[in-house]
Amino acid sequence: MQLKLLIFSEDASGEQKSLKSAVAVPAAFLVRLEDHAREAMLCAQEWKPHGMVLCTAQIESSIQICRELRTDERTKNIAVLILSSDQREEKVIEALQSGADEYLFKPYHSRELFWRIYTVLRRAQSVETSSSMLQSDLISIDKESGRVWSCGKEIKLTRTEFSILEILVRSKGRAVTRLFLLEAVRGYEPKTSLQAIDLYISRLRKKIGPRAGKYIQTLYGIGYAFRPPS
């Protein structure tokens, strides 16, 4: 299946041509280009691409678009890669917290950009869901019965551990903040330390075993992501 890629760049000339050239590998992507935010959102909602590249003059614009994508049922599962010359750590973190899957600094090498996009899109397609089953590489989750299998072997998890694993696998490689995980499984408890999530993650890694456990990656200063190999 050909992966659909939507590129949004405010520069309708040079930047768009450069981006299109970078992904112009025969049969790799079906590409559409947009240079206005509103048209890009409409295209995302109607065309439903597998992935989207955001390249705006100000990083705040890309972050805002990413937030809108994540809050819209029609677009929340689109993989997002942000291109920016803004290398401030706080902006990179803000972009990832807004739901971006990848952040690449400009100037970039065309081959690196292609493989970054390809990897993000393949990762986004690696999780298959049905009415009751959630599967990703070595992990299988039965949402209705609350059962989990790792490497083909059923494992016993607490309700909290089950919820955390389900959130991470469902997030399809995207960064999930510790605060989001804490509020999702415990509700808002001002006196509860975020380090509680670190403890849950440590226990979860041990229970699912070293092969699958290494897929739960620590994103320092942000949280965690479940990223099996593409």
Backbone as CSV, one residue per row, in Angstrom:
resi,resn,N_x,N_y,N_z,CA_x,CA_y,CA_z,C_x,C_y,C_z
1,MET,0.832,-1.195,0.000,0.000,0.000,0.000,0.871,1.252,0.000
2,GLN,0.561,2.193,-0.894,1.312,3.430,-0.972,0.913,4.352,0.176
3,LEU,1.902,4.893,0.867,1.648,5.765,2.004,1.351,7.182,1.524
4,LYS,0.296,7.772,2.063,-0.104,9.124,1.682,0.570,10.142,2.607
5,LEU,1.215,11.126,2.002,1.963,12.139,2.746,1.495,13.538,2.363
6,LEU,1.107,14.316,3.356,0.708,15.702,3.148,1.822,16.616,3.658
7,ILE,2.296,17.514,2.797,3.348,18.457,3.169,2.746,19.857,3.250
8,PHE,2.879,20.469,4.419,2.441,21.852,4.586,3.663,22.737,4.787
9,SER,3.894,23.624,3.824,5.003,24.570,3.908,4.501,25.944,3.505
10,GLU,4.775,26.934,4.325,4.317,28.291,4.021,5.062,28.885,2.840
11,ASP,6.221,28.322,2.541,6.999,28.759,1.383,6.538,27.966,0.173
12,ALA,5.746,28.590,-0.679,5.146,27.876,-1.813,6.125,27.642,-2.953
13,SER,7.325,28.153,-2.826,8.267,28.004,-3.938,9.426,27.079,-3.565
14,GLY,10.524,27.671,-3.082,11.752,26.925,-2.851,11.627,25.790,-1.857
15,GLU,11.024,26.059,-0.696,10.926,25.045,0.352,10.097,23.851,-0.096
16,GLN,8.955,24.120,-0.717,8.101,23.028,-1.173,8.806,22.158,-2.206
17,LYS,9.513,22.804,-3.134,10.236,22.046,-4.156,11.304,21.165,-3.526
18,SER,11.982,21.717,-2.525,13.032,20.962,-1.840,12.445,19.764,-1.105
19,LEU,11.313,19.971,-0.429,10.665,18.894,0.298,10.153,17.811,-0.647
20,LYS,9.533,18.241,-1.730,9.003,17.272,-2.692,10.129,16.462,-3.303
21,SER,11.244,17.115,-3.581,12.398,16.422,-4.148,12.943,15.381,-3.178
22,ALA,12.917,15.720,-1.874,13.464,14.820,-0.863,12.667,13.528,-0.743
23,VAL,11.371,13.588,-1.036,10.534,12.385,-0.894,10.176,11.770,-2.242
24,ALA,10.830,12.240,-3.296,10.489,11.791,-4.652,11.130,10.446,-4.990
25,VAL,10.916,9.472,-4.126,11.370,8.110,-4.427,10.199,7.387,-5.063
26,PRO,10.391,6.812,-6.247,9.284,6.168,-6.960,8.475,5.220,-6.087
27,ALA,7.160,5.435,-6.056,6.196,4.566,-5.373,6.296,4.591,-3.845
28,ALA,7.166,5.426,-3.277,7.289,5.457,-1.817,6.101,6.161,-1.180
29,PHE,5.785,7.358,-1.674,4.706,8.148,-1.099,3.799,8.703,-2.195
30,LEU,2.540,8.885,-1.842,1.622,9.664,-2.650,1.545,11.017,-1.971
31,VAL,2.050,12.073,-2.628,2.290,13.357,-1.963,1.310,14.445,-2.418
32,ARG,0.859,15.231,-1.431,0.106,16.452,-1.713,0.782,17.609,-0.992
33,LEU,0.746,18.777,-1.626,1.382,19.974,-1.076,0.337,21.042,-0.779
34,GLU,0.497,21.711,0.365,-0.377,22.838,0.718,0.482,23.947,1.303
35,ASP,0.097,25.202,1.026,0.866,26.324,1.572,0.021,27.272,2.417
36,HIS,-1.230,26.875,2.728,-2.082,27.650,3.634,-2.601,26.719,4.724
37,ALA,-2.564,27.187,5.962,-2.917,26.338,7.093,-4.340,25.789,6.989
38,ARG,-5.291,26.628,6.616,-6.685,26.186,6.547,-6.856,25.079,5.506
39,GLU,-6.255,25.279,4.327,-6.356,24.279,3.272,-5.656,22.984,3.686
40,ALA,-4.560,23.123,4.422,-3.835,21.937,4.878,-4.697,21.124,5.852
41,MET,-5.395,21.806,6.762,-6.265,21.111,7.706,-7.430,20.439,6.990
42,LEU,-8.017,21.117,6.031,-9.129,20.538,5.272,-8.665,19.301,4.505
43,CYS,-7.474,19.396,3.923,-6.917,18.261,3.187,-6.680,17.089,4.142
44,ALA,-6.158,17.378,5.332,-5.903,16.329,6.320,-7.205,15.647,6.733
45,GLN,-8.255,16.450,6.906,-9.545,15.911,7.334,-10.212,15.066,6.249
46,GLU,-10.080,15.489,5.009,-10.791,14.821,3.924,-9.967,13.714,3.249
47,TRP,-8.685,13.988,3.023,-7.818,13.031,2.321,-7.310,11.951,3.262
48,LYS,-7.187,12.314,4.557,-6.723,11.399,5.601,-5.378,10.758,5.264
49,PRO,-4.327,11.574,5.191,-2.993,11.023,4.900,-2.471,10.190,6.065
50,HIS,-1.506,9.340,5.782,-0.861,8.582,6.848,0.077,9.475,7.657
51,GLY,0.667,10.452,6.984,1.611,11.330,7.656,1.555,12.748,7.124
52,MET,2.105,13.674,7.921,2.081,15.089,7.548,3.390,15.744,7.993
53,VAL,3.978,16.521,7.093,5.178,17.299,7.402,4.764,18.753,7.581
54,LEU,5.156,19.346,8.700,4.839,20.743,8.988,6.115,21.563,8.931
55,CYS,6.114,22.578,8.074,7.282,23.438,7.928,6.801,24.879,7.858
56,THR,6.851,25.577,8.982,6.354,26.952,9.060,7.472,27.901,9.463
57,ALA,7.264,29.176,9.191,8.279,30.178,9.511,8.505,30.272,11.018
58,GLN,7.427,30.155,11.792,7.510,30.194,13.246,7.101,28.840,13.809
59,ILE,7.908,28.291,14.706,7.614,26.977,15.268,6.264,26.951,15.962
60,GLU,5.844,28.080,16.529,4.551,28.129,17.214,3.397,27.757,16.293
61,SER,3.515,28.093,15.015,2.461,27.760,14.054,2.361,26.255,13.855
62,SER,3.503,25.600,13.729,3.507,24.142,13.573,2.939,23.466,14.815
63,ILE,3.301,23.975,15.988,2.812,23.404,17.241,1.295,23.542,17.333
64,GLN,0.769,24.696,16.949,-0.678,24.909,16.990,-1.406,23.965,16.030
65,ILE,-0.864,23.796,14.834,-1.478,22.887,13.860,-1.459,21.453,14.400
66,CYS,-0.352,21.075,15.012,-0.234,19.734,15.569,-1.286,19.508,16.654
67,ARG,-1.492,20.493,17.498,-2.522,20.376,18.541,-3.910,20.204,17.921
68,GLU,-4.177,20.952,16.862,-5.480,20.839,16.201,-5.659,19.458,15.586
69,LEU,-4.600,18.925,15.005,-4.673,17.581,14.438,-4.998,16.549,15.510
70,ARG,-4.371,16.682,16.659,-4.542,15.689,17.720,-5.908,15.768,18.413
71,THR,-6.585,16.895,18.323,-7.881,17.040,18.980,-9.050,16.795,18.033
72,ASP,-8.766,16.499,16.777,-9.805,16.239,15.788,-9.859,14.732,15.538
73,GLU,-11.040,14.132,15.726,-11.196,12.694,15.553,-10.769,12.223,14.164
74,ARG,-10.921,13.102,13.169,-10.600,12.727,11.803,-9.105,12.702,11.528
75,THR,-8.335,13.403,12.347,-6.908,13.568,12.055,-5.978,13.151,13.196
76,LYS,-6.537,12.690,14.298,-5.715,12.471,15.493,-4.663,11.381,15.330
77,ASN,-4.863,10.480,14.359,-3.912,9.388,14.183,-2.882,9.636,13.086
78,ILE,-2.895,10.821,12.496,-1.914,11.143,11.457,-0.535,11.335,12.091
79,ALA,0.459,10.662,11.544,1.828,10.845,12.033,2.334,12.221,11.606
80,VAL,3.006,12.919,12.513,3.429,14.302,12.246,4.940,14.461,12.443
81,LEU,5.587,15.030,11.430,7.000,15.393,11.523,7.120,16.897,11.356
82,ILE,7.783,17.540,12.297,7.976,18.990,12.246,9.396,19.310,11.802
83,LEU,9.502,20.177,10.804,10.786,20.701,10.343,10.925,22.130,10.832
84,SER,12.040,22.434,11.478,12.204,23.797,11.996,13.679,24.132,12.183
85,SER,13.987,25.394,12.036,15.348,25.873,12.314,15.493,26.265,13.782
86,ASP,14.386,26.213,14.536,14.391,26.556,15.956,14.924,25.367,16.752
87,GLN,16.110,25.503,17.322,16.747,24.402,18.027,16.683,24.550,19.537
88,ARG,15.835,25.457,20.023,15.695,25.625,21.470,15.053,24.376,22.080
89,GLU,15.672,23.883,23.148,15.197,22.645,23.767,13.747,22.749,24.202
90,GLU,13.359,23.901,24.764,11.993,24.036,25.250,10.960,23.958,24.125
91,LYS,11.348,24.407,22.928,10.432,24.346,21.791,10.333,22.922,21.233
92,VAL,11.452,22.210,21.241,11.430,20.813,20.810,10.509,20.012,21.730
93,ILE,10.656,20.228,23.039,9.812,19.527,24.015,8.352,19.906,23.841
94,GLU,8.080,21.197,23.648,6.700,21.639,23.462,6.081,21.009,22.219
95,ALA,6.870,20.901,21.156,6.373,20.299,19.919,6.038,18.827,20.127
96,LEU,6.906,18.097,20.815,6.655,16.682,21.078,5.465,16.495,22.007
97,GLN,5.335,17.385,22.986,4.189,17.304,23.894,2.885,17.634,23.182
98,SER,2.957,18.420,22.126,1.745,18.760,21.382,1.266,17.592,20.527
99,GLY,2.109,16.565,20.390,1.716,15.380,19.645,2.568,15.065,18.436
100,ALA,3.633,15.841,18.197,4.510,15.559,17.060,5.250,14.243,17.285
101,ASP,5.414,13.475,16.222,6.132,12.203,16.308,7.629,12.372,16.127
102,GLU,8.026,13.413,15.415,9.434,13.621,15.106,9.684,15.113,14.925
103,TYR,10.904,15.540,15.254,11.307,16.941,15.124,12.681,16.944,14.471
104,LEU,12.779,17.556,13.313,14.036,17.557,12.561,14.487,18.993,12.326
105,PHE,15.762,19.259,12.647,16.293,20.610,12.486,16.605,20.914,11.021
106,LYS,16.425,22.178,10.656,16.885,22.674,9.358,18.225,23.373,9.565
107,PRO,19.112,23.324,8.588,18.991,22.623,7.304,19.098,21.112,7.498
108,TYR,18.488,20.368,6.597,18.456,18.920,6.704,19.026,18.313,5.420
109,HIS,19.436,17.064,5.516,19.881,16.321,4.339,18.678,15.583,3.757
110,SER,18.542,15.618,2.451,17.373,15.027,1.797,17.191,13.559,2.137
111,ARG,18.267,12.797,2.148,18.154,11.366,2.430,17.712,11.126,3.866
112,GLU,18.237,11.945,4.790,17.820,11.794,6.183,16.340,12.115,6.327
113,LEU,15.891,13.179,5.666,14.482,13.558,5.744,13.596,12.429,5.232
114,PHE,13.972,11.852,4.080,13.176,10.761,3.527,13.048,9.613,4.526
115,TRP,14.157,9.183,5.101,14.111,8.027,5.993,13.444,8.353,7.310
116,ARG,13.546,9.595,7.759,12.811,9.996,8.972,11.308,9.899,8.715
117,ILE,10.872,10.421,7.589,9.453,10.374,7.240,9.001,8.925,7.085
118,TYR,9.780,8.158,6.361,9.416,6.758,6.105,9.289,5.976,7.415
119,THR,10.245,6.176,8.319,10.233,5.463,9.595,9.022,5.844,10.436
120,VAL,8.718,7.140,10.497,7.565,7.605,11.274,6.270,7.028,10.723
121,LEU,6.130,7.018,9.394,4.902,6.506,8.788,4.779,4.997,8.968
122,ARG,5.871,4.276,8.825,5.820,2.831,9.019,5.496,2.489,10.473
123,ARG,6.055,3.277,11.388,5.777,3.039,12.805,4.308,3.286,13.110
124,ALA,3.758,4.316,12.497,2.349,4.644,12.721,1.439,3.556,12.194
125,GLN,1.904,2.812,11.163,1.089,1.757,10.579,1.291,0.406,11.260
126,SER,2.222,0.347,12.215,2.569,-0.947,12.807,1.557,-1.440,13.821
127,VAL,0.719,-0.545,14.333,-0.261,-0.938,15.334,-1.589,-1.216,14.660
128,GLU,-2.090,-2.424,14.793,-3.360,-2.806,14.201,-4.373,-3.026,15.318
129,THR,-5.563,-2.452,15.158,-6.580,-2.581,16.183,-7.838,-3.208,15.615
130,SER,-8.578,-3.898,16.466,-9.895,-4.389,16.130,-10.809,-3.982,17.270
131,SER,-12.000,-4.539,17.346,-12.941,-4.129,18.371,-12.435,-4.445,19.769
132,SER,-11.663,-5.519,19.906,-11.220,-5.905,21.242,-9.712,-6.097,21.372
133,MET,-8.986,-6.223,20.246,-7.565,-6.511,20.314,-6.709,-5.328,19.872
134,LEU,-5.620,-5.139,20.584,-4.633,-4.121,20.247,-3.304,-4.844,20.129
135,GLN,-2.671,-4.762,18.949,-1.451,-5.520,18.714,-0.350,-4.636,18.166
136,SER,0.866,-4.884,18.641,2.027,-4.169,18.127,3.261,-5.024,18.353
137,ASP,3.751,-5.575,17.266,4.960,-6.382,17.314,4.840,-7.504,18.343
138,LEU,5.568,-7.458,19.449,5.600,-8.552,20.415,4.476,-8.501,21.443
139,ILE,3.709,-7.417,21.462,2.682,-7.215,22.477,1.284,-7.379,21.885
140,SER,0.429,-8.139,22.593,-0.984,-8.268,22.235,-1.815,-7.947,23.463
141,ILE,-2.830,-7.093,23.279,-3.665,-6.661,24.393,-5.124,-6.927,24.058
142,ASP,-5.806,-7.666,24.921,-7.254,-7.867,24.785,-7.926,-6.881,25.727
143,LYS,-8.486,-5.826,25.138,-9.041,-4.733,25.942,-10.270,-5.158,26.731
144,GLU,-11.046,-6.096,26.185,-12.278,-6.501,26.852,-12.009,-7.382,28.075
145,SER,-11.085,-8.315,27.934,-10.822,-9.237,29.042,-9.719,-8.751,29.972
146,GLY,-8.945,-7.754,29.512,-7.850,-7.255,30.329,-6.632,-8.166,30.335
147,ARG,-6.524,-9.020,29.296,-5.390,-9.941,29.207,-4.303,-9.380,28.298
148,VAL,-3.045,-9.733,28.601,-1.897,-9.243,27.839,-0.942,-10.387,27.558
149,TRP,-0.411,-10.405,26.328,0.603,-11.381,25.948,1.855,-10.649,25.491
150,SER,2.988,-11.125,25.942,4.280,-10.583,25.518,5.122,-11.732,24.977
151,CYS,5.557,-11.593,23.720,6.330,-12.657,23.057,5.569,-13.975,23.069
152,GLY,4.243,-13.908,22.949,3.412,-15.099,22.890,3.043,-15.699,24.236
153,LYS,3.550,-15.134,25.316,3.282,-15.662,26.650,2.387,-14.689,27.419
154,GLU,1.319,-15.216,28.023,0.426,-14.347,28.785,1.110,-13.893,30.069
155,ILE,0.940,-12.604,30.374,1.528,-12.046,31.586,0.441,-11.389,32.431
156,LYS,0.684,-11.304,33.723,-0.276,-10.713,34.649,0.142,-9.288,34.980
157,LEU,-0.765,-8.352,34.736,-0.509,-6.951,35.049,-1.570,-6.427,36.004
158,THR,-1.188,-5.442,36.799,-2.179,-4.753,37.608,-3.029,-3.872,36.699
159,ARG,-4.128,-3.369,37.216,-4.990,-2.514,36.409,-4.236,-1.278,35.932
160,THR,-3.414,-0.694,36.803,-2.657,0.501,36.429,-1.625,0.186,35.362
161,GLU,-0.898,-0.914,35.523,0.104,-1.314,34.533,-0.552,-1.584,33.183
162,PHE,-1.708,-2.244,33.209,-2.446,-2.524,31.975,-2.811,-1.219,31.270
163,SER,-3.319,-0.249,32.021,-3.740,1.035,31.444,-2.567,1.776,30.820
164,ILE,-1.423,1.775,31.513,-0.238,2.467,30.998,0.237,1.814,29.706
165,LEU,0.296,0.476,29.689,0.747,-0.222,28.486,-0.206,0.029,27.318
166,GLU,-1.502,0.003,27.568,-2.478,0.250,26.508,-2.310,1.649,25.926
167,ILE,-2.119,2.646,26.786,-1.943,4.029,26.320,-0.695,4.143,25.452
168,LEU,0.406,3.545,25.909,1.659,3.648,25.172,1.569,2.958,23.809
169,VAL,0.998,1.751,23.774,0.899,1.024,22.509,-0.050,1.749,21.559
170,ARG,-1.161,2.245,22.084,-2.128,2.953,21.248,-1.558,4.257,20.698
171,SER,-0.588,4.835,21.378,-0.016,6.120,20.950,0.891,5.982,19.740
172,LYS,1.167,4.736,19.321,1.859,4.486,18.062,3.203,5.208,17.931
173,GLY,4.002,5.160,18.973,5.333,5.743,18.917,5.412,7.200,19.324
174,ARG,4.270,7.836,19.534,4.286,9.247,19.924,4.709,9.396,21.387
175,ALA,5.267,10.541,21.704,5.657,10.830,23.076,4.414,10.967,23.947
176,VAL,4.458,10.347,25.117,3.384,10.464,26.101,4.011,11.006,27.380
177,THR,3.552,12.134,27.843,4.163,12.753,29.015,3.828,11.973,30.278
178,ARG,4.675,12.118,31.273,4.442,11.466,32.557,3.176,12.006,33.216
179,LEU,2.939,13.302,33.051,1.741,13.897,33.642,0.484,13.317,33.008
180,PHE,0.503,13.144,31.682,-0.665,12.565,30.999,-0.925,11.154,31.513
181,LEU,0.130,10.345,31.628,-0.031,8.980,32.122,-0.569,8.970,33.544
182,LEU,-0.028,9.861,34.372,-0.462,9.918,35.771,-1.937,10.273,35.874
183,GLU,-2.362,11.294,35.130,-3.746,11.719,35.193,-4.679,10.678,34.572
184,ALA,-4.182,9.949,33.564,-5.008,8.942,32.899,-5.286,7.748,33.808
185,VAL,-4.312,7.380,34.626,-4.479,6.171,35.442,-4.828,6.450,36.901
186,ARG,-4.538,7.683,37.362,-4.792,7.987,38.767,-5.738,9.159,38.974
187,GLY,-6.015,9.904,37.891,-6.778,11.126,38.055,-5.865,12.224,38.554
188,TYR,-6.397,13.427,38.714,-5.569,14.542,39.150,-5.398,14.490,40.659
189,GLU,-4.177,14.182,41.096,-3.857,14.137,42.517,-2.628,15.004,42.752
190,PRO,-2.814,16.252,43.199,-1.705,17.208,43.337,-0.533,16.685,44.154
191,LYS,-0.803,15.808,45.131,0.263,15.346,46.018,0.993,14.127,45.469
192,THR,0.523,13.606,44.363,1.164,12.425,43.773,2.356,12.835,42.912
193,SER,3.508,12.236,43.155,4.715,12.574,42.417,4.711,11.907,41.048
194,LEU,5.278,12.617,40.072,5.414,12.043,38.731,6.346,10.842,38.741
195,GLN,7.157,10.741,39.807,8.072,9.594,39.893,7.314,8.283,40.063
196,ALA,6.035,8.374,40.447,5.223,7.165,40.550,5.118,6.489,39.188
197,ILE,5.023,7.294,38.122,4.955,6.740,36.774,6.244,6.029,36.422
198,ASP,7.382,6.593,36.822,8.667,5.944,36.559,8.720,4.557,37.206
199,LEU,8.142,4.442,38.396,8.115,3.157,39.101,7.225,2.159,38.363
200,TYR,6.057,2.615,37.913,5.160,1.748,37.144,5.838,1.261,35.863
201,ILE,6.527,2.168,35.175,7.212,1.819,33.929,8.296,0.780,34.191
202,SER,9.043,0.963,35.270,10.102,0.012,35.619,9.521,-1.380,35.846
203,ARG,8.411,-1.455,36.574,7.767,-2.743,36.834,7.214,-3.341,35.541
204,LEU,6.641,-2.483,34.699,6.050,-2.939,33.449,7.108,-3.539,32.531
205,ARG,8.249,-2.890,32.427,9.340,-3.398,31.595,9.779,-4.787,32.047
206,LYS,9.866,-4.969,33.362,10.292,-6.267,33.888,9.263,-7.346,33.565
207,LYS,7.986,-7.000,33.681,6.940,-8.002,33.475,6.809,-8.428,32.015
208,ILE,6.968,-7.495,31.092,6.808,-7.875,29.679,8.104,-8.454,29.106
209,GLY,9.181,-8.391,29.898,10.429,-9.027,29.493,11.365,-8.111,28.731
210,PRO,12.633,-8.485,28.655,13.636,-7.608,28.043,13.426,-7.337,26.560
211,ARG,12.894,-8.327,25.805,12.712,-8.113,24.359,11.687,-7.028,24.085
212,ALA,10.521,-7.125,24.726,9.481,-6.125,24.525,9.716,-4.900,25.397
213,GLY,10.350,-5.099,26.548,10.572,-3.993,27.476,11.418,-2.884,26.895
214,LYS,12.342,-3.242,25.996,13.213,-2.218,25.419,12.460,-1.295,24.458
215,TYR,11.245,-1.712,24.047,10.449,-0.859,23.167,9.851,0.327,23.923
216,ILE,9.752,0.218,25.247,9.290,1.361,26.043,10.486,2.274,26.259
217,GLN,10.557,3.324,25.479,11.719,4.213,25.497,11.475,5.409,26.416
218,THR,12.510,5.761,27.158,12.458,6.936,28.018,12.833,8.170,27.211
219,LEU,11.982,9.173,27.205,12.246,10.442,26.539,12.529,11.456,27.639
220,TYR,13.794,11.695,27.899,14.197,12.498,29.050,13.617,13.908,28.981
221,GLY,13.012,14.319,30.088,12.392,15.631,30.170,10.985,15.667,29.601
222,ILE,10.531,14.520,29.041,9.204,14.481,28.417,8.353,13.375,29.017
223,GLY,8.758,12.131,28.824,7.963,11.012,29.297,8.425,9.724,28.663
224,TYR,7.514,9.026,27.988,7.829,7.723,27.417,7.159,7.550,26.058
225,ALA,7.649,6.555,25.296,7.041,6.195,24.019,7.268,4.713,23.793
226,PHE,6.298,4.049,23.173,6.427,2.637,22.831,6.796,2.580,21.353
227,ARG,8.040,2.156,21.059,8.550,2.195,19.691,9.212,0.891,19.291
228,PRO,8.409,-0.050,18.800,8.995,-1.285,18.250,9.727,-0.964,16.953
229,PRO,10.594,-1.842,16.494,11.308,-1.578,15.229,10.345,-1.468,14.070
230,SER,10.680,-0.620,13.093,9.798,-0.411,11.930,9.794,-1.645,11.050
